[in-house]
Every structure is written in C-alpha cells, then in structure tokens.
Amino acid sequence: MLAPLVYTFAAYAAGAAMGLAADRGGPRIRRDWPIYLRIQLLATSALLGLVSTWRLANPLQALAPVAITAVAVVVLIVSLTTRGRAPAGQAALDTWAAYPNGAFWVLPIAGAVAGTSASAVAAISNALYAVPNAVVIHLMRRDAPHPQRRSTNWVDQSALLALVVGGLLHLVGPAPAASRWVLIVSAPVLAFVGAALFTGSVLHPHNLEAGHSPQGIRRWMLLSTVRAGFLLPLAIATRSTSVAVVSVLSAFGAPAFNPVQLAVLYGYRSAVVNAAARWGWTLLPFGLAMALALR
C-alpha cells in the first residue's frame, strides 16, 4: 500500500514542478494555456469516463457511485439559491470550487489506499459527475465573460459524450480485459497532469488578478460544509470499505483542480475559486487519515 502512495505523491510533485516551469515559460504559454486545458479535458475526462462506463459489469455497481455523485446536485442547488445578484455561470463555477476532486485526487488515492475495488468505485463516480457537470458547464459557457465558440462545446462536454458512448459499448459487449490497465495507469498520470495544470492555472495572471476576499472564503466554506455534510453520512452508513474510502476522500480532500483552469478558460474572476485553491488543502490530511483508518 505504501508504494502506490509514494508513486502517486511523487507524480503530484513532478506535476507541480512542471506547472511552475510553465508559469515561467513566457507570454506564449500563457496565451495558449486554454488550448492545453481543453486537451486535458479531452484526453483524461473523456477517456476515463468511456472506459469506466464500458467496464461496468453490473448496473448495481453504479448505485453507490450515483449516491456519491449526487453531492454535486446538492451543492449546485445551494450555490444557485445563495448567489445573490451574481450570474448563474458564476454560481456554477463556485459550485465546482466546492466539488470533490474526483479525477485528480479521489481516484489516484483511493486506489493507492484501498486497491482496485476502490479505484472502480471512484472511476464510476468520476464518470457519473459528467451529468451534473454538463449543467454546470452549460451555465458557465452561457454566462462566460469570454464568449465561447460553439465548436468548442463538444470538447467541454466530452465527458458526457464519453459516458454515453461507454454505455452504448457496454450494451454491445464487455470491455476487453486489457482496458483495466487504463484505470491502473491513470492514477499517476492523472496526478501528474492534474498537478501541472492546477499549478500553472493558479499562477496564471488571470487568477492572480482576481485576488482573495473574506466573502469568497465564507462562500467556499459554506459550499464545502454542504459537501462534507452530504458525504460523511454515506461513509458511515455503507458496509463497503471501498465506498467509505471514496466518500471520506471526497468529503475531505485536495481542492478540485478544474475551477482555476475553467476560470482562465471562460474568463471568470472568482475569489471563491482562489479561496478553494488556497485553503482547500487544509482538509486533505483529515480525509487521508480517515481513509487510511478505514482500509
């Protein structure tokens, strides 16, 4: 168990170093940063969602992931109803800032802590996030300060398309046995890619100019409390160690890597996103300690 954790955290460190190097790469890299972000969306979220759905052996396997993923709907409702005069797209971005970091934290760490069964639960949950995320992405694109081209919509919604394609492939026949290597290899790869793009996006001038505010911190704390309050009862109620591990890592973990990237991509300036990027790490030790105790 120790070796996978070491490899995963080494991948995080290497990715963060890559992000720092990219920040010093000059104006060209900063200008082209949205291109790198969309490549990441297509290459990681879509591929992982397709394979996870295709490998679903029994529909009952999806019950626990559906319950875990429902937290996204709850947080979105709270964010929209408490947004004040902010546009729905801004509230949608705030929602994602309080999401669990499914792809770049929960999936790699769940597998390292509790093995392939936890990886499967985390992978299916991550694939199912594509459904509420489709609504969030639609709202963000619609209200984006930087107008979005229609031609990029399919890339931004690629995770949802992959979920549908994976489901259709599942109906046609089972996934090949070799597909399991996608889940095995994805852990360190996602850790590396996620850390690199997260670090580069946090240091991007767009997010640095957005700054921090007490209101942003309070709103992030509110939405994060909703997240933890929804997921912790699932961890307590379940009889499955894998589900419990995924639930606590989702309740208390690294901040979602996507919001700082999406803020650059769509042009939002959000103190909530910056609060999550700075203070979200304080929750990580609690989730990791609980996951290690549960295994």
N, C-alpha and C positions, 0 to 999 in steps of 0.2 A: 504493500500500500504506500510505503514511503517513497519508493522510486517514482511512481507516476506523479505524485505531488511535486517532487523535486523537478521533474522534467517540465511539468506544467508551469510552475513558477519561474523556471529558467526561460521558458518561452515568453512569459509576460515581460520579464526583464529585458530580453533581447528585442521584443517588440517596442517597448518603451524607448529603448535606445535608438531604434530606427525612427520613431516618431520625433525624437529630439533632433536627430540628424536631418530629417525632412524639414523641420522648422527653420533650420539654418541653411536650407537649400536655395533661398532667394525668392524673388517675386514670381518667377515662372512656376515653381512648385506650388506656391500659394494660389496662384491664378488657376492652375489645373487641378487643385485639390478636389473640387466637386466630381471630376472625372474619376479619380481614384476611389472616391466614396461610392459612386454608382457601380464601379467594377466589383467592389467588395460586396455590395448588396446582391449583385447577380451571382457572384461566384460562391458565396458562403451560404446566405439565407436560402436561396433558391435550391441549390444542390442538396443541402442538408434536409430541407423540407421535403423534397421529392423522395429521397432515399428513405427517410424516416417513415413517411406515409406508405410507401411501397412495401416496406418490411413489416408492416403491421400484420401480425399473424392472426389476431382475433380482435373483433370490434370491442370486446370487453377491456382490452388493453388500453383503450382510449378513455375509459371512464375517469380514472384518476387524473390523467393529464387535462381532461376537459375541466374538472373541478379546479385544478391549479390555474389554468389559463383564464378562468372566469374572473380572477382578480383584476385583469385588465379592463373588463367591462365595468366593474365596480369603481375602480379608480377614475376611469373616463367620465362616468356619470357624476361623481363628486367634483371632478375638475371643471366640468361644463357648468354645473349648477352653482359653483362658487367663484366663477371667473370675473364677475363684475362687468365692467364695460369692455374687457379685452375680447378680441375676436375669437371665434371658436377654434381657429387654427392655432392661436397662441395657447389656448387651454389644452388642445390636443398635444402640443409639444410638451407642456408642463406634465401632462399625463405620462408621457413616455419617460420623462425625467424621474418619475417615481416608480417606473416598471422594474420588475426583476431583470437582471442581466442574464437572460436565458441562454443565449448562444455563446457569449464570451466568458461567462463565469460559472453559471449553474451546470452547464453541460460538461465542461472540462473537469471541474472539481468534483461533481457527483460521481463521475466515472472513476476518478482517482481515489475517492474515499470509499465508495460502495460497489464498484465493479460495473460490469456490463449491464446488469439489470437496472441500475440507477441511471446509466447512460441512456438506456432505451426510454425510460420514463421522461428524462429531461429532453431527449431528442423529439419525442412525440409532442410534449408540451410546447417546445420551441416552435415546432411546425404549426401547431394549432394557434399560436399567437398571431399567425398571418390573418386570421379572420377579424379580430378586433383591430389589429394594426391597419387593415385595409381602410377602415373607417377613419382612423387617426390620420393616415397618410392622405386620404381624400380631403379632409378638413385642412390639413397643413398646406397641401398644394393649392387648394381653392383660395385661401387667405394669405398666401405667401407674399412677403414684401418683394421678393424677386420673382416675377412672373415665370411660370414653368411651361416649357414646351410640351405639347401633347405627346410628342414622340418619346418623351422620357417617362411617361406614365407607366408603360408596361414594365420598365426596369424597376421603378419604385414599388410596383405591385407584384414583382416577380415571385415573392414568397407565397402569395396567394395563388398565383398561377401554378407554381410548383406543387402546392398542396393538392390542387385539383388534378394535375397530371399524375401525381403519385397515387391518388385514389383510383384513377382510371386504370393505371398499370396494375394496381393491386387486384382489380376486378378481372383483368386479363389473365394474370398468373402471378405466382410468388416471385419475390425478388431473388436474384441469384445469390448464392451463398457468399460470393466474393464481395457483395455490397456491404457486408458488415465491416469491412476494412475502412469504408468511408467514415463510419462512426468512430472507429478506433483512431484513425489518423487525424480526424477532425479536431480532437481535443487540443493537442499542442499547436496545430495550425491556427485554430480559432483564437487561442490565447495570444499567439504572436501577432496575427493580423489585427485583432481587436485592440490590443495594447498600442500598436503602432499608430493606427488611425485615431484612436482616442487621444493619445498624447499630442499628435500633430494637430488635432482639431481644438483641443484645449488651448494650445499655444497660438492658434491662428489669430491674426489681428482682429478678425470679426468678433470672436468671443471675448478677447481681451478688452475690447472697447465696450462690450455690454456691461462689464463690471459686476459688482455684488451689491445687495441691499438687504436690510432686515426683513422687508416684505417678501423677498424671494426665498430667504431661508425659512420663514414661517410657513409659506405655502408649500415648500418642498417637505417640511416636517409633517404638515397636515396630511398630504397625499401619501407619504411614506408610512405614516401611522395607520392609514386605511389599508395599505398593502399588507403590513405585518399583522394587523388585526384580523384580516381575512385568512391569511395563510397559516398562522400558528395553530388555530383550531384544527385545520386539516392534518397537520403534523401530529397533533395529539390524538385525533380520532382514528387515524389509519392503523391497520395492523401490518402494513408493509413497510419494512425498513427503507426500501428504495424511495417510496413515495414520501416518507417522513424526511429523508435526507434532502430530496429535491425541494420539499416545502420550506424547510428551515433555511436552505441556501437561497431560496427565492425571497423569503421574508427579510433576511439579513445577509446582504452580500455586497459585492462591488457595485458601484453605480452603473446604470445602463450606459453602454458605450455609444449608442446611436444618437442620443439627443444633441450632444455637442457637434456631431457630424451633420445632423439634419439642420441645426441652426445655421451652419455655414451654407449648406446646400440650398435652403429656402430663404435665407436672409433674415431670420428672426433674431432679435436681441433679447435674451431671456436671462434674468437674474435667477430664476428658478433652476434653469439648466446649469448655470455656473455654481449655484449652491449645491446641487447634486454632485457635480464633478469634484467639488472641494470636500464636502462633508460626508458624502455617501460612503467613503472608505471607512469611516468610523464604525459602521455597522458590520463590516466584514469579519472582524475577529469573533463576534458573537455567533454569527451563522456558522462559521467554520468550526468553532468549538462545539456547538450543538450537533453538527453533522458528524464530527469525529466521535462524540459520545454515543450517538445513535447507531453507528455502524456495527 
